[in-house]
Amino acid sequence: MLDHINRFLFLALGLVTITGCATQTINTSFNAFPSDDSMAYFSEGWIIQKQESDDYVVQMAVRDGKQAWEPITALLFVQNKSEEPVNVSVENISFQQDEYSIDLLSYNELTQQHISRAQSRRTALALSAMAQSFSAAQSQTTTTYGSGTAYGSGGKASYYGTAQSYTHDPAASAAAQAQIQANVQAGVSNIQSDLQRNLNSIDGYLQKTTVFPGQSYSGRFQSQMTRFDQRPESIYALTVELDGERFSFKFIEEADIQTHQRKLF
């Protein structure tokens, strides 16, 4: 029986040694999907496709690379050549990745995301400060251990015991509380600074705007998280609808998936 167990352990160890641990490296790249309806070109890290009708010139630009699952960042340009004003917003755009529909973030949704993250950081900071403040207010406990031997007419006896004392240092507690408050104020200041920087970063984000005849408008927008299903290629289709006219832009994401085998032994 012991010999059987030993053989089993040897086989199991050999299997682990052979298989090891597998990791993946995924690199993705974007390119314009070939189309007779669109003219495509590159400019400073953007892939741009352009379509034109009698009434509009529409250009769609997408960043030329991203990580798998990351949202896309894109830029829409509309020139109104018609005789009527037209409204432009993320509501004019639909996004399809392969067979999946993916939502686009509105300006208000993106703003709320930044505000919610800042609020979560404030809450975590407050809870941490509360715990530190409670700890600083507690009395310090000192434990003394003792042992010995007592001798008498009846012989000797060994003894041992502990004694605890409680002390409170108001000055040390006040200094600790002041440091906690200073850390909180610095943390709140950093959170507010980060929030303002994030809000400033979305200046130029696509918001509902009326483009009058002879005028142009451009705005950046962002999608929700994309999908990654281990496909070597994925098709991203962005469709813009303006007053009944549809302008379709397609981009292809190519994925280079490398599997690395690492032996455990």
Secondary structure as UniProt FT lines:
FT   HELIX           2..19
FT   STRAND          21..32
FT   STRAND          39..43
FT   TURN            44..45
FT   STRAND          46..52
FT   STRAND          56..63
FT   TURN            68..69
FT   STRAND          73..80
FT   STRAND          86..88
FT   HELIX           90..92
FT   STRAND          93..97
FT   TURN            98..99
FT   STRAND          100..101
FT   STRAND          104..105
FT   HELIX           107..137
FT   STRAND          140..152
FT   TURN            153..154
FT   STRAND          155..167
FT   HELIX           170..201
FT   TURN            202..204
FT   STRAND          209..211
FT   TURN            213..214
FT   STRAND          216..223
FT   STRAND          233..242
FT   TURN            243..244
FT   STRAND          245..262
//
